[in-house]
Amino acid sequence: MHVNFFLRDISKEGAYSKKSKEHLVHAYFTYHGQRIRLSTKLRVNKNDWNEKREEFRGFGDDVAMKNATLKKIRQKADGVYNTLMSKGIPLTANNVKKEILKEIFPEKYVKAEKVYNLFNFLEWYIKENSNNVKLGTMKAYMQLIPLLKDISKKEGDLFLEFEQVTNPWESAFKTFLINKGHGKNTIGRHIKNIKSLMTLAYKKKLHTNTEYREFKKTSEETKAIYLTEEEILSIYNTDLPSHLVEARDVFVFSCLTGLRFSDTIALRKYNWKGDFLEITTIKTEDALKIPLRKTAKIILEKYKGQIPYFYNQKYNRQIKEICSKVDSLKVDETYTITKGSKRKEIVIKKYKLVQSHTARRSFATNEYKRGTKTAIIMAVTGHKSERDFWTYIRLKQTEKAEDLFEDFQKRDF
């Protein structure tokens, strides 16, 4: 590593330095075509600086001590370079700058220029975007904090350096999450957010690593159900205690319109335009025009266009209670999930799987079963891609086989 010392332009110094005409002595650390600039914290009058020899002019203990400091900086820089090379650590500006600062100014390192790794960049991102990112998304990023803390204790601090986030890193991180019992979809969400952070850091020129782009998001189909139109009608016609009626009406209304829960409870009188709803969705800010079925209009008329408001937790609890009163929803549903490295079979009553989002999936699936064109359904639900849309279609294999059999019956041979 080559080290050069130079005087910082005094016009860029503070008022004291300008008045006293002292310059800060800076250093350039050059290696492999890269160059890092750092301050030595030493000051000198220009007349007392030997530009050719890059050292202080004069005699005495003070000058000798300052020149010894410059010599020590050169030696420390060489030591950092050799150490990083011997350990096979990438010589990124981030890594080199941090190690040089730790060696030259250990007592001031904490106050030194911020040197980011994956963990403190995550902390910065959360702090800077707490009001700009949707709450659900921000919670997912916040869940990474204890995970990265734990794995750095196991693997060491260097594990969180940007340049270490490569294919072996992905494998180690996934294994760590599996051993903690995380499911495939949770692991996939964490990998997705790691990639997003790495991309943002790359755009900010905090690293040059691109291998993270090859990371694969793991996933498995969740046991998200849909309700048939017969089941929705049964829910609507079930006798209920008064405290459950509003939740029932909101749920059925969502099943018939395909609205997200957040958009349903945000409806106002001005959104109701006769046979249609006209809204701007909260999640995606799409402007949608949604046709109303007869029962949906009856529910709107009942509440004079102002759908009752619910907190999501209370709403989910009440619609499960409502669905538990419908006989066709008391059947057993079986599905398999991955927890850690183990596959587990779950048997659960169907009504216990009903939640706010079931309504939107029911709308999409029922319209698809009726033969409504995919493009038309997507126009109502606001889906941008067919890939996302198809995750909402929840027909069982047996239902698909029965539909195909009905089609066979209409054929000549």
Secondary structure per residue as TSV (DSSP state, phi and psi in degrees):
chain	resnum	aa	ss	phi	psi
A	1	M	-	360.0	134.5
A	2	H	E	-101.6	134.3
A	3	V	E	-120.7	126.6
A	4	N	E	-119.2	140.9
A	5	F	E	-109.5	142.1
A	6	F	E	-150.8	165.0
A	7	L	E	-95.0	132.2
A	8	R	-	-70.9	143.0
A	9	D	-	-56.2	123.2
A	10	I	G	-65.3	-22.9
A	11	S	G	-66.9	-17.6
A	12	K	G	-95.6	0.5
A	13	E	S	-87.0	171.8
A	14	G	-	-74.6	176.4
A	15	A	H	-60.4	-40.4
A	16	Y	H	-61.6	-46.4
A	17	S	H	-65.0	-39.3
A	18	K	H	-63.3	-40.4
A	19	K	H	-69.0	-41.3
A	20	S	H	-87.0	-7.0
A	21	K	T	61.6	31.0
A	22	E	E	-95.3	140.2
A	23	H	E	-107.3	144.6
A	24	L	E	-75.2	139.7
A	25	V	E	-91.2	119.1
A	26	H	E	-107.1	162.5
A	27	A	E	-128.2	139.4
A	28	Y	E	-103.2	127.7
A	29	F	E	-108.5	113.3
A	30	T	E	-113.8	132.6
A	31	Y	E	-159.7	139.5
A	32	H	T	47.1	38.8
A	33	G	T	79.9	0.4
A	34	Q	E	-106.8	154.6
A	35	R	E	-140.2	133.5
A	36	I	E	-119.0	138.8
A	37	R	E	-113.8	131.8
A	38	L	E	-139.6	153.5
A	39	S	E	-84.9	141.4
A	40	T	E	-86.3	-10.0
A	41	K	E	74.3	0.6
A	42	L	E	-89.4	148.1
A	43	R	E	-125.3	151.8
A	44	V	E	-158.1	145.5
A	45	N	E	-72.4	142.5
A	46	K	G	-57.4	-34.0
A	47	N	G	-69.1	-18.4
A	48	D	G	-100.3	17.5
A	49	W	E	-117.4	129.0
A	50	N	E	-93.4	100.7
A	51	E	T	-66.6	-37.1
A	52	K	T	-67.6	-44.4
A	53	R	T	-88.4	-10.2
A	54	E	T	56.1	55.3
A	55	E	E	-155.2	172.8
A	56	F	E	-78.5	141.3
A	57	R	-	-86.5	158.7
A	58	G	S	107.6	-172.8
A	59	F	-	-129.0	-179.9
A	60	G	S	99.8	165.1
A	61	D	H	-65.4	-36.7
A	62	D	H	-64.4	-46.2
A	63	V	H	-64.2	-43.8
A	64	A	H	-61.2	-39.0
A	65	M	H	-67.7	-39.4
A	66	K	H	-68.3	-41.8
A	67	N	H	-66.0	-34.0
A	68	A	H	-65.4	-34.1
A	69	T	H	-64.8	-41.6
A	70	L	H	-63.3	-41.2
A	71	K	H	-63.6	-40.0
A	72	K	H	-64.5	-37.9
A	73	I	H	-62.3	-42.4
A	74	R	H	-60.8	-44.0
A	75	Q	H	-66.4	-42.6
A	76	K	H	-64.0	-39.0
A	77	A	H	-63.4	-43.0
A	78	D	H	-61.8	-39.9
A	79	G	H	-63.0	-42.4
A	80	V	H	-62.0	-46.7
A	81	Y	H	-58.0	-49.6
A	82	N	H	-63.9	-38.1
A	83	T	H	-65.6	-46.7
A	84	L	H	-62.8	-39.9
A	85	M	H	-64.5	-44.9
A	86	S	H	-66.2	-29.7
A	87	K	H	-89.8	-4.6
A	88	G	T	72.6	22.1
A	89	I	-	-83.1	130.7
A	90	P	-	-55.0	135.6
A	91	L	-	-86.6	59.5
A	92	T	-	-78.7	157.7
A	93	A	H	-57.3	-37.5
A	94	N	H	-61.6	-50.0
A	95	N	H	-64.9	-47.7
A	96	V	H	-64.9	-44.7
A	97	K	H	-61.7	-44.2
A	98	K	H	-62.1	-45.1
A	99	E	H	-68.9	-36.3
A	100	I	H	-65.7	-43.7
A	101	L	H	-61.4	-41.2
A	102	K	H	-64.6	-35.4
A	103	E	H	-78.0	-42.0
A	104	I	H	-82.9	-42.1
A	105	F	-	-127.6	64.0
A	106	P	G	-59.3	-34.5
A	107	E	G	-75.2	-19.8
A	108	K	G	-109.7	5.6
A	109	Y	G	-60.1	-39.6
A	110	V	G	-62.1	-33.1
A	111	K	G	-90.7	-2.4
A	112	A	S	-70.9	174.6
A	113	E	S	-52.0	136.5
A	114	K	-	-62.7	125.3
A	115	V	-	-115.6	114.0
A	116	Y	-	-87.6	145.6
A	117	N	-	-126.3	-174.8
A	118	L	H	-59.8	-38.1
A	119	F	H	-71.1	-52.6
A	120	N	H	-74.5	-19.1
A	121	F	H	-70.6	-37.3
A	122	L	H	-60.9	-44.8
A	123	E	H	-61.0	-42.6
A	124	W	H	-61.5	-44.2
A	125	Y	H	-60.7	-44.4
A	126	I	H	-64.0	-43.7
A	127	K	H	-64.2	-43.1
A	128	E	H	-76.9	-22.3
A	129	N	H	-117.2	15.8
A	130	S	T	-59.0	-27.8
A	131	N	T	-104.5	-2.1
A	132	N	T	-106.3	-18.5
A	133	V	S	-111.5	142.1
A	134	K	-	-58.2	146.6
A	135	L	H	-55.8	-44.4
A	136	G	H	-61.4	-41.6
A	137	T	H	-65.8	-43.7
A	138	M	H	-64.9	-36.7
A	139	K	H	-60.6	-38.5
A	140	A	H	-64.1	-39.1
A	141	Y	H	-68.5	-38.7
A	142	M	H	-65.3	-29.8
A	143	Q	T	-66.2	-19.5
A	144	L	H	-74.2	-24.5
A	145	I	H	-58.3	-56.2
A	146	P	H	-65.1	-29.7
A	147	L	H	-67.6	-44.8
A	148	L	H	-69.0	-33.7
A	149	K	H	-62.4	-46.3
A	150	D	H	-65.2	-43.7
A	151	I	H	-73.4	-27.3
A	152	S	H	-71.0	-29.9
A	153	K	H	-66.5	-34.1
A	154	K	H	-80.2	-42.6
A	155	E	H	-100.1	-15.0
A	156	G	-	101.2	158.0
A	157	D	G	-61.1	-34.5
A	158	L	G	-63.4	-18.4
A	159	F	G	-61.1	-26.7
A	160	L	G	-95.8	4.2
A	161	E	S	-67.7	141.1
A	162	F	G	-52.3	-43.3
A	163	E	G	-71.4	-12.9
A	164	Q	G	-85.2	-11.3
A	165	V	-	-80.8	77.5
A	166	T	S	-122.8	-168.9
A	167	N	H	-58.1	-44.1
A	168	P	H	-61.9	-34.6
A	169	W	H	-61.5	-46.0
A	170	E	H	-59.3	-44.4
A	171	S	H	-62.0	-44.1
A	172	A	H	-65.8	-40.2
A	173	F	H	-67.3	-42.3
A	174	K	H	-64.6	-41.9
A	175	T	H	-61.8	-41.5
A	176	F	H	-59.1	-45.0
A	177	L	H	-69.5	-38.2
A	178	I	H	-61.4	-43.9
A	179	N	H	-65.2	-22.4
A	180	K	T	-85.2	-4.1
A	181	G	T	90.1	14.1
A	182	H	-	-73.4	145.6
A	183	G	-	-82.3	170.1
A	184	K	H	-59.8	-42.3
A	185	N	H	-68.9	-36.2
A	186	T	H	-65.8	-44.3
A	187	I	H	-61.6	-42.8
A	188	G	H	-60.6	-39.2
A	189	R	H	-65.5	-40.9
A	190	H	H	-65.7	-41.6
A	191	I	H	-63.0	-42.3
A	192	K	H	-58.6	-43.5
A	193	N	H	-72.2	-33.7
A	194	I	H	-61.5	-44.4
A	195	K	H	-62.4	-39.1
A	196	S	H	-64.7	-43.2
A	197	L	H	-63.2	-43.8
A	198	M	H	-63.3	-38.7
A	199	T	H	-64.7	-43.8
A	200	L	H	-63.6	-43.1
A	201	A	H	-63.9	-36.2
A	202	Y	H	-64.3	-43.1
A	203	K	H	-64.5	-28.9
A	204	K	T	-86.3	6.1
A	205	K	T	61.4	35.7
A	206	L	S	-88.1	-12.4
A	207	H	-	-159.5	170.0
A	208	T	-	-119.1	8.5
A	209	N	-	-72.9	131.8
A	210	T	-	-123.3	-0.4
A	211	E	G	-66.4	-25.2
A	212	Y	G	-61.9	-22.0
A	213	R	G	-63.7	-18.7
A	214	E	G	-85.2	-4.2
A	215	F	-	-59.9	140.9
A	216	K	-	-106.5	131.4
A	217	K	-	-81.4	121.2
A	218	T	-	-83.5	148.3
A	219	S	-	-161.6	159.4
A	220	E	-	-146.5	153.5
A	221	E	-	-68.3	129.8
A	222	T	-	-82.2	163.2
A	223	K	-	-86.9	69.9
A	224	A	-	-99.2	121.4
A	225	I	-	-96.7	170.9
A	226	Y	-	-128.0	160.8
A	227	L	-	-109.2	136.5
A	228	T	-	-70.5	164.9
A	229	E	H	-62.9	-33.5
A	230	E	H	-64.2	-40.6
A	231	E	H	-68.8	-38.8
A	232	I	H	-64.3	-41.3
A	233	L	H	-64.4	-38.4
A	234	S	H	-63.0	-41.0
A	235	I	H	-61.4	-43.0
A	236	Y	H	-66.0	-32.3
A	237	N	H	-95.5	0.9
A	238	T	S	-74.4	134.6
A	239	D	-	-71.1	129.7
A	240	L	-	-132.9	153.4
A	241	P	-	-64.6	154.5
A	242	S	H	-58.1	-31.9
A	243	H	H	-73.4	-8.1
A	244	L	H	-106.4	-8.0
A	245	V	H	-63.4	-45.8
A	246	E	H	-63.6	-41.7
A	247	A	H	-63.1	-40.5
A	248	R	H	-59.7	-46.9
A	249	D	H	-63.3	-42.2
A	250	V	H	-63.0	-41.5
A	251	F	H	-66.6	-47.3
A	252	V	H	-62.6	-42.2
A	253	F	H	-57.4	-42.4
A	254	S	H	-66.0	-37.7
A	255	C	H	-63.1	-30.1
A	256	L	H	-92.8	-12.1
A	257	T	H	-116.1	-20.8
A	258	G	-	78.6	10.8
A	259	L	-	-73.9	145.8
A	260	R	-	-65.2	156.0
A	261	F	H	-57.0	-43.5
A	262	S	H	-62.2	-35.1
A	263	D	H	-77.7	-33.0
A	264	T	H	-63.7	-49.7
A	265	I	T	-75.7	-9.2
A	266	A	T	-93.1	-1.4
A	267	L	-	-63.2	141.3
A	268	R	-	-126.5	167.3
A	269	K	G	-55.2	-37.7
A	270	Y	G	-70.6	-12.9
A	271	N	G	-78.2	-17.4
A	272	W	E	-90.8	114.5
A	273	K	E	-120.6	73.8
A	274	G	T	67.7	-108.6
A	275	D	T	-90.0	6.4
A	276	F	E	-136.3	158.2
A	277	L	E	-108.4	140.0
A	278	E	E	-123.8	114.1
A	279	I	E	-137.0	162.9
A	280	T	E	-113.8	117.4
A	281	T	-	-66.5	147.1
A	282	I	T	-72.9	-44.1
A	283	K	T	-70.8	-47.1
A	284	T	T	-111.5	-5.6
A	285	E	-	60.3	32.4
A	286	D	-	-84.5	140.3
A	287	A	E	-88.8	116.4
A	288	L	E	-122.5	145.1
A	289	K	E	-116.4	119.6
A	290	I	E	-120.2	122.6
A	291	P	E	-71.8	149.1
A	292	L	-	-109.1	129.5
A	293	R	-	-77.8	167.1
A	294	K	H	-56.3	-48.9
A	295	T	H	-65.2	-35.8
A	296	A	H	-62.9	-40.2
A	297	K	H	-66.6	-38.9
A	298	I	H	-60.3	-41.5
A	299	I	H	-66.6	-41.6
A	300	L	H	-61.8	-43.2
A	301	E	H	-63.5	-36.7
A	302	K	H	-60.0	-39.0
A	303	Y	T	-104.5	14.7
A	304	K	T	53.3	39.6
A	305	G	T	81.4	-1.5
A	306	Q	-	-113.4	92.6
A	307	I	-	-63.6	136.3
A	308	P	-	-57.7	146.3
A	309	Y	-	-93.6	140.8
A	310	F	-	-137.6	149.1
A	311	Y	-	-81.2	140.8
A	312	N	H	-56.5	-41.6
A	313	Q	H	-63.8	-46.8
A	314	K	H	-64.7	-41.0
A	315	Y	H	-60.6	-48.2
A	316	N	H	-62.2	-38.5
A	317	R	H	-64.5	-42.1
A	318	Q	H	-72.6	-38.1
A	319	I	H	-70.8	-28.7
A	320	K	H	-65.1	-41.6
A	321	E	H	-64.0	-40.6
A	322	I	H	-62.8	-48.6
A	323	C	H	-66.9	-24.7
A	324	S	T	-67.3	-13.5
A	325	K	T	-92.6	-1.8
A	326	V	-	-102.0	118.7
A	327	D	G	-56.6	-41.0
A	328	S	G	-68.3	-12.3
A	329	L	G	-101.5	7.5
A	330	K	S	-95.0	6.1
A	331	V	S	-75.2	159.3
A	332	D	E	-82.1	137.6
A	333	E	E	-115.2	136.4
A	334	T	E	-118.8	133.2
A	335	Y	E	-150.4	165.2
A	336	T	E	-118.9	135.6
A	337	I	E	-127.8	160.5
A	338	T	E	-105.2	122.7
A	339	K	E	-122.2	114.7
A	340	G	T	65.4	-124.2
A	341	S	T	-104.0	8.1
A	342	K	E	-112.7	141.4
A	343	R	E	-93.0	133.3
A	344	K	E	-130.4	133.9
A	345	E	E	-91.7	130.2
A	346	I	E	-115.1	133.8
A	347	V	E	-117.4	125.3
A	348	I	E	-149.9	149.9
A	349	K	E	-67.1	142.3
A	350	K	G	-60.0	-39.7
A	351	Y	G	-62.7	-25.1
A	352	K	G	-73.4	-14.1
A	353	L	G	-92.1	-6.2
A	354	V	-	-75.6	132.3
A	355	Q	-	-146.2	180.0
A	356	S	T	-55.4	-39.7
A	357	H	T	-74.2	-13.8
A	358	T	H	-58.7	-33.9
A	359	A	H	-62.0	-45.7
A	360	R	H	-66.3	-40.4
A	361	R	H	-66.1	-37.2
A	362	S	H	-64.6	-42.8
A	363	F	H	-59.0	-50.3
A	364	A	H	-63.1	-43.8
A	365	T	H	-69.6	-42.1
A	366	N	H	-66.4	-38.5
A	367	E	H	-67.0	-37.6
A	368	Y	H	-63.5	-43.0
A	369	K	H	-63.4	-32.4
A	370	R	T	-74.1	-11.0
A	371	G	T	94.9	8.6
A	372	T	-	-63.3	136.5
A	373	K	-	-61.0	140.4
A	374	T	H	-55.6	-42.2
A	375	A	H	-61.7	-35.4
A	376	I	H	-71.6	-43.0
A	377	I	H	-61.2	-44.4
A	378	M	H	-63.1	-34.2
A	379	A	H	-64.0	-32.4
A	380	V	H	-81.7	-43.1
A	381	T	H	-77.8	-19.5
A	382	G	T	85.2	13.0
A	383	H	-	-69.3	137.6
A	384	K	S	-89.9	-30.9
A	385	S	-	-128.7	150.0
A	386	E	H	-66.4	-29.9
A	387	R	H	-58.9	-46.3
A	388	D	H	-67.8	-38.5
A	389	F	H	-61.9	-43.1
A	390	W	H	-66.5	-20.0
A	391	T	T	-68.3	-15.6
A	392	Y	T	-89.0	-16.9
A	393	I	-	-84.1	113.8
A	394	R	-	-115.6	44.8
A	395	L	-	-76.3	137.4
A	396	K	-	-75.5	160.9
A	397	Q	H	-60.9	-37.7
A	398	T	H	-64.4	-38.0
A	399	E	H	-65.8	-40.6
A	400	K	H	-63.7	-41.3
A	401	A	H	-64.5	-40.5
A	402	E	H	-67.1	-38.8
A	403	D	H	-63.4	-41.2
A	404	L	H	-65.7	-39.5
A	405	F	H	-61.5	-42.6
A	406	E	H	-60.1	-38.2
A	407	D	H	-67.6	-38.2
A	408	F	H	-59.1	-38.9
A	409	Q	H	-63.1	-22.1
A	410	K	T	-87.4	-7.0
A	411	R	S	-90.2	159.6
A	412	D	-	-77.7	-25.0
A	413	F	-	-148.7	360.0
